[in-house]
Amino acid sequence: MIQSRLGVLIAEKEMHEGRKWTYEAIKEATGLSTPTIHRLVRGTAKRYDANTLDALCRFFGCGVGDLLVHIPDEPAHAGGDRKGES
């Protein structure tokens, strides 16, 4: 699964700059819509548009790997279900 780190990046930016970044302020700075920002923070985005990722990377001064991380799926069956395992 792909997981957004946007909420973490916002919190880090707020700590570093000593100011609050609202979705509205991020919208103004990036040109992204508030619902897009909200979906990325909540982790409910189904797609990641290249222009959206570019705008966020420019805003945060980061790379795509700082914004999105891959979380491996858990195996369907944990245990010795496969042939040859005991």
N, C-alpha and C positions, 0 to 999 in steps of 0.2 A: 504494500500500500504506500502511496505517496502522502506525506504529511506536511502541511504548511507550518512554517515557523514565524509567520507574520506577527502573531501576538507577542512572541519572544523578542523579535526585532524592534517592535514598537516600544516595549518595556525598556529594552536596553538603550534605545535612542532617548527616551524620556529621562532615564537616569543620567546618561552622559551629558545631555543638554540642560537638565534641570528645568524642564518644562513639560506640560501635558500635550500629547498629540491626539486630538480627537479624530474620529473618522472624517469629519467635515474638513479639518485642516489637512489631513492626508489627501483627501479628494482634491482640494485646491492645489496642493503641491504636485500631485501626480497626474491629474486629469482623469483618474479612475472614478467609477461611480461608487457611491456609498454601499449599495448592495454587494458589489464585487468585493470590496474591502471586507465587509461583514462576513461574506461566505468564506473568504480565505482565512480570516481570524478564527472563525468557528469550526473550520475544517470540513465544511459541507460543499466546497467547490467540486464539481465533477470534471471540469476541464481547466487547463492552465494556458491561457492565451499568451503568445510570445510577446505581444505589445504590453500586456499587463505585467509580465515578469520583467521586461526591460524597464518599465516605468518604476517598479518597486526596487529593482537593483540600483538604478540611478539614484533614487531617493535615499536609500539606506547605504549606498556606497558599498554594495556587497555583490557576490556572485549568486547564480541560481542555486548552487549547492548550499548557500547560507540560508536561502529562503525556503527551499523544499528539501526534504530528506526522505529516503526510502526506508520503510520499516518492513522487514521481511515478514511474510505470512507465517503463522504457526503451522507446523505439519498437521495434516488432517488426523492422523493416528500417531500418537506418541507411544511407542512401545515396540515390542518385537513381533509385529504383524507380518513383516516381510519374510519371504523364504530365506532360510539359511541363518536367521537370527534366533537366538534363544532367550 
